[in-house]
Amino acid sequence: MMEETKNEVKLGSNVIELLIPHRRPFLMVDAIESLAFEPEPRLEASRQISANEEVFRGHFPGLHLWPGVYTIEGLGQSCNLLYVLVRILRELGGDRETLFKALRNLELGFRLHPGFKADAAARITEGLSKAAGAIGVSSSVDLKFLEPVFAGQRLVYDVRLTHEIGDQLRFESEARVGDRPVARGTLTASCAFRLPPIGTK
C-alpha cells in the first residue's frame, strides 16, 4: 500500500479520460487514489467491479468471476496514467505543486464544486487532451495471479516506474482486493510518446 505523501491527489474517471484514450467498456480504471514522484514515480488507482458488467454475461454465467486479462489491462492503464503524469510534470519543469494544483482544480470542475477555476483549467485541459491521443504502448507482461476477483469487490492497482532507458519502461505492479494481493509482477513497455507543449496548439 502506498505511504501517505504530501502531494496525495484523488481523481475521478472524468480526469482519467483526459489522461488516456481508453473509454467504456474498456476503461478499467475508475479513480486515481494517490500519486507520488519520490523516491520513484508511483500511482495507486482503483476499479469498483459491479455485477452489471457486460462481461459477466459470459464469464461465467452463474459465477461473476472477473477475467484475469482485465486485471492485466487495468494495471497497464495505471502504468499509462503514471507515465503520462511523469511526462507532463517534466513539461512543467518539475513543478509538482503546479501539476497537483491543476489536477485538483480539474477534479473540482467535474464535481461541480463552486471553488473550480475555469480559466486555470483551460491550459492544462488542452495539454491533457493532446497527450491522451499521442500515446502508444506495447507491453510485455510477467504477472502472477494469486487470488480470483469477483463482482462487488474493489480492485486496487499499485504501479511504480522503476526503470526508464530511452523509450523502454519497466513498472513493478500489484493488484489488491482489500489488503490481499490478487496479482503481482512486472510490466515492461516500449513507449512512443510525443507530448505537445502544454498550452500550445
Sine and cosine of phi, psi and omega as CSV:
sin_phi,cos_phi,sin_psi,cos_psi,sin_omega,cos_omega
0.00,0.00,0.64,-0.77,-0.04,-1.00
-0.94,0.35,0.69,-0.73,0.04,-1.00
-0.96,0.29,0.41,-0.91,0.05,-1.00
-0.87,0.49,0.67,-0.74,0.04,-1.00
-0.79,-0.62,0.41,-0.91,0.01,-1.00
-0.88,0.47,-0.54,0.84,-0.07,-1.00
-0.98,-0.19,0.52,0.86,0.02,-1.00
-0.88,0.47,0.66,-0.76,-0.03,-1.00
-0.60,-0.80,0.64,-0.77,0.02,-1.00
-0.87,-0.49,0.81,-0.58,-0.07,-1.00
-0.76,-0.65,0.60,-0.80,-0.01,-1.00
-1.00,-0.07,-0.12,-0.99,-0.14,-0.99
-0.92,0.39,-0.48,0.88,0.01,-1.00
-0.91,0.42,-0.66,0.75,0.05,-1.00
-0.93,0.36,-0.63,0.78,0.03,-1.00
-0.85,0.53,-0.62,0.79,0.00,-1.00
-0.94,0.33,-0.26,0.97,0.15,-0.99
-0.99,0.14,-0.37,0.93,-0.10,-0.99
-1.00,-0.05,-0.58,0.82,-0.02,-1.00
-0.75,-0.66,0.40,-0.92,-0.09,-1.00
-0.99,0.13,-0.10,1.00,-0.07,-1.00
-0.92,0.40,0.58,-0.81,0.01,-1.00
-0.69,-0.72,0.29,-0.96,0.08,-1.00
-0.85,0.53,0.62,-0.79,0.11,0.99
-1.00,0.00,0.18,0.98,-0.08,-1.00
-0.96,-0.27,0.24,0.97,0.14,-0.99
-1.00,0.04,0.91,-0.42,-0.14,-0.99
-0.98,-0.21,0.14,0.99,0.00,-1.00
-0.83,-0.56,0.83,-0.56,0.02,-1.00
-1.00,-0.03,-0.55,0.84,-0.14,-0.99
-0.44,-0.90,0.52,-0.86,0.22,-0.98
-0.99,-0.14,0.85,-0.52,-0.08,-1.00
-1.00,-0.05,-0.56,0.83,-0.07,-1.00
-0.35,-0.94,0.53,-0.85,-0.03,-1.00
-0.58,-0.82,0.74,-0.68,0.04,-1.00
-0.60,-0.80,0.45,-0.89,0.02,-1.00
-0.90,-0.44,-0.14,0.99,0.02,-1.00
-0.72,-0.69,0.60,-0.80,0.06,1.00
-0.96,0.27,-0.21,0.98,0.09,-1.00
-0.52,-0.86,0.41,-0.91,0.00,-1.00
-0.88,0.48,0.75,-0.66,-0.07,-1.00
-0.52,-0.86,0.66,-0.75,-0.02,-1.00
-0.70,-0.71,0.65,-0.76,0.11,-0.99
-0.87,-0.49,0.84,-0.55,-0.02,-1.00
-0.78,-0.62,0.08,-1.00,-0.04,-1.00
-0.48,-0.87,0.29,-0.96,0.05,-1.00
-0.59,-0.80,0.87,-0.49,0.09,-1.00
-0.99,0.10,0.85,-0.53,-0.08,-1.00
-0.99,-0.10,0.89,-0.46,-0.05,-1.00
-0.99,-0.15,0.49,-0.87,0.10,-1.00
-0.93,0.38,-0.22,0.98,0.00,-1.00
-1.00,0.09,0.01,1.00,0.02,-1.00
-0.86,0.52,0.71,-0.70,-0.02,-1.00
-0.85,0.52,-0.55,0.83,-0.06,-1.00
-0.88,0.48,-0.44,0.90,-0.05,-1.00
-0.95,0.31,-0.13,0.99,0.09,-1.00
-0.92,0.39,-0.43,0.90,-0.03,-1.00
-0.78,-0.62,-0.09,1.00,-0.07,-1.00
-0.71,-0.71,0.99,0.10,-0.24,0.97
-0.90,-0.43,0.50,-0.87,0.07,-1.00
-0.83,0.55,0.81,-0.58,0.00,-1.00
1.00,0.00,-0.16,0.99,0.03,-1.00
-0.56,-0.83,0.96,-0.28,-0.07,-1.00
-0.98,0.18,0.97,0.22,-0.04,-1.00
-0.99,-0.16,0.87,-0.50,-0.04,-1.00
-0.94,0.35,0.80,-0.59,-0.04,-1.00
-0.90,0.44,0.70,-0.72,0.02,-1.00
-0.86,0.51,-0.55,0.84,0.01,-1.00
-0.90,0.43,-0.46,0.89,0.06,-1.00
-0.95,0.30,-0.56,0.83,0.09,-1.00
-0.91,0.42,-0.68,0.74,0.06,-1.00
-0.86,0.50,-0.71,0.70,-0.01,-1.00
-0.89,0.45,-0.64,0.77,0.04,-1.00
-0.89,0.46,-0.66,0.75,0.07,-1.00
-0.91,0.42,-0.66,0.75,0.02,-1.00
-0.89,0.46,-0.68,0.74,0.04,-1.00
-0.91,0.41,-0.57,0.82,0.06,-1.00
-0.91,0.41,-0.64,0.77,0.08,-1.00
-0.89,0.46,-0.67,0.74,0.03,-1.00
-0.87,0.49,-0.72,0.69,0.04,-1.00
-0.85,0.53,-0.72,0.70,-0.02,-1.00
-0.88,0.48,-0.70,0.71,-0.07,-1.00
-0.93,0.36,-0.61,0.80,0.08,-1.00
-0.85,0.52,-0.71,0.71,-0.02,-1.00
-0.92,0.38,-0.58,0.81,0.09,-1.00
-0.88,0.48,-0.72,0.69,-0.03,-1.00
-0.92,0.39,-0.63,0.78,0.04,-1.00
-0.91,0.42,-0.63,0.77,0.06,-1.00
-0.86,0.51,-0.66,0.75,0.03,-1.00
-0.90,0.45,-0.64,0.77,0.04,-1.00
-0.89,0.45,-0.48,0.88,0.02,-1.00
-1.00,0.04,0.19,0.98,0.03,-1.00
0.95,0.30,0.41,0.91,0.02,-1.00
0.98,0.18,0.20,0.98,-0.04,-1.00
-0.99,0.15,1.00,0.00,-0.06,-1.00
-0.91,0.42,-0.62,0.78,-0.03,-1.00
-0.89,0.46,-0.63,0.77,0.04,-1.00
-0.90,0.43,-0.68,0.73,0.01,-1.00
-0.89,0.45,-0.76,0.65,-0.04,-1.00
-0.91,0.42,-0.62,0.78,0.03,-1.00
-0.89,0.45,-0.67,0.74,0.00,-1.00
-0.91,0.41,-0.68,0.73,0.00,-1.00
-0.91,0.42,-0.68,0.73,0.02,-1.00
-0.89,0.45,-0.61,0.79,0.01,-1.00
-0.91,0.41,-0.65,0.76,0.06,-1.00
-0.86,0.51,-0.68,0.73,0.00,-1.00
-0.89,0.46,-0.63,0.78,0.06,-1.00
-0.86,0.51,-0.65,0.76,0.01,-1.00
-0.89,0.46,-0.68,0.74,0.00,-1.00
-0.97,0.26,-0.19,0.98,0.09,-1.00
-0.98,-0.18,0.11,0.99,-0.02,-1.00
0.83,0.56,0.60,0.80,-0.03,-1.00
-0.98,0.17,0.68,-0.74,-0.03,-1.00
-0.91,0.41,-0.28,0.96,0.01,-1.00
-0.99,0.13,-0.02,1.00,-0.01,-1.00
-0.91,0.41,0.70,-0.71,0.02,-1.00
-0.93,-0.36,0.98,-0.21,-0.08,-1.00
-0.88,0.47,-0.67,0.75,-0.02,-1.00
-0.89,0.46,-0.63,0.77,-0.01,-1.00
-0.93,0.36,-0.44,0.90,-0.04,-1.00
-0.99,0.15,-0.41,0.91,-0.15,-0.99
-0.87,0.49,-0.71,0.70,-0.08,-1.00
-0.91,0.41,-0.73,0.68,-0.04,-1.00
-0.95,0.32,-0.57,0.82,0.00,-1.00
-0.89,0.45,-0.67,0.74,0.02,-1.00
-0.88,0.47,-0.69,0.72,0.02,-1.00
-0.91,0.41,-0.63,0.78,0.00,-1.00
-0.92,0.39,-0.65,0.76,-0.01,-1.00
-0.90,0.43,-0.58,0.81,0.06,-1.00
-0.93,0.36,-0.64,0.77,-0.02,-1.00
-0.91,0.42,-0.61,0.79,-0.05,-1.00
-0.89,0.46,-0.50,0.86,-0.01,-1.00
-1.00,-0.05,0.09,1.00,-0.13,-0.99
-0.89,-0.45,0.36,0.93,-0.10,-0.99
-0.92,-0.40,0.73,-0.69,0.15,-0.99
-0.69,-0.73,0.84,-0.54,-0.07,-1.00
-0.77,-0.64,0.77,-0.64,0.18,-0.98
-0.91,-0.41,0.68,-0.73,-0.19,-0.98
-0.82,-0.57,0.42,-0.91,0.23,-0.97
-0.91,-0.41,0.75,-0.66,-0.14,-0.99
-0.92,-0.38,0.81,-0.59,0.09,-1.00
-0.77,-0.64,0.98,0.19,-0.08,-1.00
-0.87,-0.49,0.53,-0.85,0.10,-0.99
-0.91,-0.43,0.78,-0.62,0.06,-1.00
-1.00,0.04,0.75,-0.66,-0.11,-0.99
-0.95,-0.32,-0.56,0.83,0.00,-1.00
-0.51,-0.86,0.44,-0.90,0.07,-1.00
-0.96,0.27,0.34,-0.94,0.03,-1.00
-0.84,-0.55,0.67,-0.74,-0.09,-1.00
-0.80,-0.59,0.28,-0.96,0.09,-1.00
-0.83,0.55,0.57,-0.82,-0.01,-1.00
1.00,-0.04,-0.14,0.99,0.00,-1.00
-0.99,-0.14,0.42,-0.91,0.07,-1.00
-0.97,-0.25,0.88,-0.48,-0.04,-1.00
-1.00,-0.10,0.82,-0.57,-0.01,-1.00
-0.95,-0.32,0.74,-0.67,0.04,-1.00
-0.95,-0.30,0.77,-0.63,0.03,-1.00
-0.82,-0.57,0.92,-0.38,-0.07,-1.00
-0.81,-0.59,0.60,-0.80,0.01,-1.00
-0.77,-0.64,0.74,-0.67,0.10,-0.99
-1.00,0.09,0.95,-0.32,-0.10,-0.99
-0.98,-0.20,-0.44,0.90,-0.01,-1.00
-0.61,-0.80,0.66,-0.75,0.10,-1.00
-0.59,-0.80,0.94,-0.34,0.01,-1.00
-0.81,-0.59,0.97,-0.25,-0.12,-0.99
0.89,0.46,-0.81,-0.58,0.03,-1.00
-0.99,-0.13,0.25,0.97,0.03,-1.00
-0.99,-0.11,0.80,-0.60,-0.08,-1.00
-0.82,-0.57,0.56,-0.83,0.09,-1.00
-0.73,-0.68,0.74,-0.67,-0.02,-1.00
-0.83,-0.56,0.76,-0.64,0.21,-0.98
-1.00,0.06,0.77,-0.63,-0.19,-0.98
-0.73,-0.69,0.58,-0.82,0.07,-1.00
-0.57,-0.82,0.68,-0.73,0.14,-0.99
-0.93,-0.36,0.66,-0.75,-0.04,-1.00
-0.72,-0.69,0.45,-0.90,0.27,-0.96
-0.87,-0.50,0.90,-0.44,-0.15,-0.99
0.90,0.44,-0.77,-0.63,0.03,-1.00
-0.98,-0.21,0.23,0.97,-0.03,-1.00
-0.97,-0.24,0.86,-0.51,0.09,-1.00
-0.91,0.41,0.69,-0.73,0.06,-1.00
-0.92,-0.38,-0.33,0.95,0.08,-1.00
-0.39,-0.92,0.55,-0.83,-0.05,-1.00
-0.42,-0.91,0.60,-0.80,0.05,-1.00
0.32,-0.95,-0.45,-0.90,-0.13,-0.99
-0.82,-0.57,0.70,-0.72,0.16,-0.99
-0.91,-0.42,0.78,-0.63,0.08,-1.00
-0.89,-0.45,0.50,-0.87,-0.10,-0.99
-0.55,-0.83,0.50,-0.87,0.23,-0.97
-0.94,-0.35,0.89,-0.45,-0.21,-0.98
-0.91,-0.42,0.82,-0.57,0.15,-0.99
-0.98,-0.20,0.95,-0.31,-0.16,-0.99
-0.68,-0.74,0.84,-0.54,0.09,-1.00
-0.79,-0.62,0.94,-0.33,-0.04,-1.00
-0.99,-0.17,0.90,-0.43,0.08,-1.00
-0.89,0.45,0.52,-0.86,0.05,-1.00
-0.82,0.58,0.71,-0.70,-0.01,-1.00
-0.86,0.52,0.77,-0.64,0.07,-1.00
1.00,0.01,0.07,1.00,0.03,-1.00
-0.95,-0.32,0.29,-0.96,0.00,-1.00
-0.96,-0.29,0.00,0.00,0.00,0.00
